[in-house]
């Protein structure tokens, strides 16, 4: 019997954590161990699991909603952990920053992070790994550089866990492919399980036209972006198709350096390298003042949801002038300043009403419903589909679509701490 226990990510976005095991008394294989955040921006952790009951941990990529709780497993012991080499490096950066910002609420310290980093065995895609009862390999997930799906052989069962997945080619990452991969059970994200993304070419065209409209009039454009992935995607696009003054600020600088060091994980490496060389990093506060006092500048800055980072400084300085613009390119979680800006025009009491042009562009690194269904149908021998990392509304829509297109499979939409038993 195969047991799939949802420790986090059940009918919610983020806090991804799945335990796969072969029965009572057998150690589990953990697939991610992440966090999400409550309305007060405090981290929420997945269901507890004893390290002694874990054969190993697979980290699919370095976003906090997939790795933010992982050091908890290394406070009193060590758990064998597997990731790509790039994910290993990015985990160190992202979790160290998480400790700096939210350390008061975390049940681990920096020493536990480094215990975890020391325990990570890094593997390339398609390399076979054995941990306890489980044999598995990592497959490209197309989400961010270094991101993985996990193909797991557990006894007589084959399982694929998609992590976060994308099915289109981007400048940073080539698409996920799974044609012919045998999977009795597919554990799939459904973040955008009810959304059909517009064609990326159309989004890029509208985005670039909007940037040119603002800068040609002498306005400045602020682009708040996730420092890990989205920012570098936008900067590479701007390098290819925009002529003007472009700056980047915040943790984006550090992630840029890491990406450049791992060319094997980058789809358009030369373009990424040239964009870094062409555009100007902001390294001093005095540069920020000159940028906002200037005209026709484009600033890509973290944080993507305007919860902190230099993007907040630029927003305060640019918000009052209708010539300027704030172009959102990242997911905006409910309750965040970025979401308030889009819905109400007021990101926070401190900033007040924003007179600058505000617009959102769909540069998602998650597959929409059509891509997810296409990916599911590319696997062979699927008998069970488990939908996680999705809101209840999106999850229900997505599960119905799966049943309509794959009527010979059993579809599950579990809650947290629910266990699915597969015979």
N, C-alpha and C positions, 0 to 999 in steps of 0.2 A: 504494500500500500504506500502511495505517495501522499505526503501531507504538505499542504501549502498554507502557512500561517501568515496573516497580514498583520505585521507589527506597526505599520504606519502607511499612510497613503490610501487607506480605505475610504472611499467616498470623500476624499479631500485631495487638494493639490499640495504637493510637497510631503515632507516627512517620510520619504520613501524608505521602506524597510520590509523585506520579505524573508521568511525562513522556510526553507525546503528541507524535508527530512523523509526518511524511509520507514519510520514507525517509532513506536514507544521505545525509549531508552537509547535511540540512535542520535548521534550528534547531527546538528543541522548545518546546512550551508546558508549563510546569510548573504542576501543580495541587497546591497546598500544599507545604510543606517544613517538617515538624515534628520533634519529638523524642519519645522516651519515656525511661524510666528503668530502670536495672538494679537488682538486689537491694540494692545499697549506695546507692541513690538518686542515682547519677551519670547524667547525660544520655547517651543514645545517639542518634547522628545518622543521617540517611538516607545512601544511597549518594551519593558525590561526583558533582557535575556542574559542568562549566566554565561560568562565566557567559557566555562568548563563544558557547556553544552553545545559549543560551536566548533565545528570542524575547520571552518575558514570563513572569510569575509571577502566578497567581491565588490569593489568600488567601481561603478560604471563611469562616473565622471566627477569632476571636482566642485560642482555647485553644492552649496550648503544643504539644500533640501535632499541631497543624496549622501553627503558625507559628514554633516555637521555634528552628528552624535557618535561617530565612529571612535574617537579617542576614549569614550566612556568604557569601551571594551578593553582598554589598556591601562586602566588605573591600578588594578591589583594583579593583573596577569597580562599575557600577550596572546593575541589571536592571529594566526597566519592570515595574511591579507594579500590580495592580488589586485593589480591595476596595470594599466599601461604606464610606461615610463613618464609620459607627459602628465597623466593624471596624478601620479605620485608627486611630481614637483609642484603642480598646481594646488594639490591638497594642502601642502605645507604653507603656501602663501595664503590661501583663502581661510584656512582654519586659524592661522596665527592672527590674521586680521579680525576674525570673529571673536577670538579671545580678547583682543584689545578693546573691541567695542562692547561686547556683551559678557565679559568675563565674570561679572558679579553673579550672573544667573546660570553659569555653567558648572556642572559637577566634575569638571576636569581642568587641568592647568597645562601650561605649555610643555612641561616635562612629559605629560601623558601623550601630547601630540607627537613629540619626538620619539617616544616609545613606539607609537603606531607607525610613524614614517620608517623607523628602523625595521619594522616587521613586514613592510610591504615588499613583496616580490614582484618586480615589473616584468611583464611579458608583452611581446608583440602580438598583433592580431593573428589568429589562426594557430598560435602555439598551444599545444595541449598541456594541461595542468592537472595534477591529481592532488586532491585534498581529502583525506579520509575516504569515505565511501563515494566520493564524487569526482568525476572526470569532466573537465570542461575546457572551453576555449573562449576567447574574446573575439567578437566580430565588430566591425565598424558600425557605429550607430548613427553617424551623420549629424549629430547634434551640435557639438563643439569639438575642436581639435582634441584628440585623445579619447573621446567618448566611446563607450562600448555597449554592445549587447552581450549577454552571457548565454552561451549554449552549454547546457549541463546534461550529462548522462548520470542518472541516479538509478542504480539497479537496472531494471528493464525499461525504465521511463526516460524519455528525452524531453527536456524542458528548455524553452527559450524565454529569457527575461529581457525585455527590450530596453529597460531604463528609459531615458528620454531619447526620442528617436525622430529623425527627419528623413524624408524620402525625396528631397530635391537637392541638386548640387548647389552649393554656395561657393563664395570665393575662399572661405576658410576650409570647408570640409566637403568631401564627396558624399553622395547619398548612401543611406543604408541599403544593403542588398541581401536578400535571404532566399533567392530562388532555389527551390529544391531542397532546402534544409529541412530535415525531418524533425518534427516537434509534436509529440503527443499533447503537450501542454504549452500554451503561449501565455505568458504573463505580460500584458501590454499596457502601456500608459494610454490615458484618454484625456489628456489636458485639454486638447481642442477637438474632442470627439464629437462635437456638434457644430463645428465651424468648417466652412470651406474657404481656405485662404485664397485671396486673389492671386493671379499669376505674378511671380516675383518680378518679371520683366516690367510689368505695369506699375508695380509698387515703386521700383527703382526709378522709372521714368517720372512719375508724379513727385517723388521725393526730390529728385535733382532739379526739376522745374521749379518747385517751391523754394529750394535753397537759392537758386539763381534769381528768382523774383525778389527775394528779400535783400540779397547782397547787392544786386544791381541798383536798388533804391538807396543804398547806403546803410541798410540795417545790419545788425549782427544776428547770427543764428546760434542759439544754444541747442545742442543735441545731447540730452542726458542719456547715458547708455551704460548697460552692464559692463563692468571692466573686463569680465572674462567672456570673450567671444563676440558679443554684439558690437562693442566699440571698434574692434579691429576689422570686423566685416564692413562696417560703415566707412571707416577710414580707407580701406582698400577700394571700395566703390568710389569714394570721392577722388582718390588718386587717379583712377582710371577715367573718370568722366566729368570732373569738375576742375576748373582753373580758378584759383583764388587763394586767399590766406586761410589756412586750416591749422588749428592748434588742438592738442590733446592734453588732458590733465587728470590727475588722480592716479589710482592704482592701474589705470590703463597702461601707464608707462612700464610698470614692472611686468605686466602680463605680455606686453609687446616683446620685451626682451626674452621672455621664456619661449614664446612661440617661435621666435627667430632661431632659437637653439634646437628646435625639433622639426626640421623641414619635412621629415617623413610623414608627419601628421597633417601637413598643410596642403590644401588642394591647389591653390595658386600662390606658391611660395615666393616667386620673384616679384609679383605684384605687391604682396604683403611687405616684403623687404624694402621695396622702393618707396612704398607709402610711409614707412617709418623714417626713411632717410629724407624724404621730401618735406614732410610736415614737421611742425615745431612742437617739441614737448614743453610744457610749462613747469618750471622747476623752482620759481621764486614768486612770492606774492606780488612783487613789483611788476612782473609780467602780466599778471591778471588785471591789474589796474590799467595798463596800457591797452590791453585787448578790449576791455569794455568801453574805454574812452575812444577807441578807434572806430572805423567804419568798414563795413563789408567783410567782417571777420566771421569765421565758422569755428565754433568751439565744441569739441566732443569731450564730455566730462562725466565722470562717475559722481553720484550713484544714479543708476538708471531709473529708480522710482522716486528720486529726490528726497530720500530719507536722510541724506547726509552727503559728505564729500564736497569737492569744489563746485559741483553743479549747483548747489544751493547758493553759494556766493554769486555765481554768474546770474542766476535767476533773480536774486534781489536787485542786482545792478541793472539788468536789462528789462525787467518786467514792466516798468512804467512807460516805455516808449513804444507806440504802435508801429514804428518802423521795424522794430526787432521781432524775432520769432523764437518760439520754443517748440522744437519738433521732437516729439516722443517716438522712440523706435523700439522700446522694450515693453514687456508685459507690466501692467500696473495693477498690483494686488489691491483688493478692497481695503479702504481705510488708509492707504498711503497718500502722501502729498501729491504724487504724480496722478493718482486716480482722482483726487479732489480737484486738481487742476483741470483735468479733462472734463469732469462732470459739472463742476461749479465755477470754474475760473478762479478759484481761490485755493492755492495749495496749502496755505497755513495762515494763521492769524499774523504771524511775524511778517510774511511777505505781502499779504493782502491781495486785493483784486489785481489780476494780471491784464494789462492793456496790450501787451505784445500779442502777436498772432500765435495761436496754439493749434497744433495739429498732430494727429497720431498716424503713424505709418506701420503697416503690418509686416515687420521683418522677422516674424517668428522663426525660431529654430526648432519648433515642434511640428510634426506632421499634423495636418487637419484630417477630417474624417475620411476624405477620399484616399489620402495617402496611407492612413492607418489600415483601411480596408484592403487596399492594394498590397500592403506588406503582409497582412494576415493571409491573404489568398496565395501569396508566393511560397509560404511554408507547405510542406507535404505532411499528410497523415495527422492533421490537427483534430483532436477529439474534445479538448477543453480549452476555453479561452477565459482568462481571469483579467478583468479590467480594473486597474488601479490608477492612482495619481490623477484623479478626476473629481470634479464636483458631482454631487448627486444628480443634478439636472443634466449635465453633459454626459455623465455615465449612463443614465437611463436611455438617453437618445442613442448613444453609441452602441449599447448592448442590443437595442432593437434593430439597428442597422446590421449588426453582425448576424443576428438571427435571420434577417431577411435575405442576406447574401450567402450565408453559410449554414443552411438549415439542418445540417447533419452534425453540428457541434453543440456542446453544452457550454453555455455562457454564464459566468459568475460575476457579480458586482458586490464584492464583500465589504463589510464594515471592518474597522480596526479591531484587532484581536479575534477576528473570525478565522476558523480553520477549515480548509476545504480538503476533504479526503477523497482521493482518486484511486480506484481499484482497477 
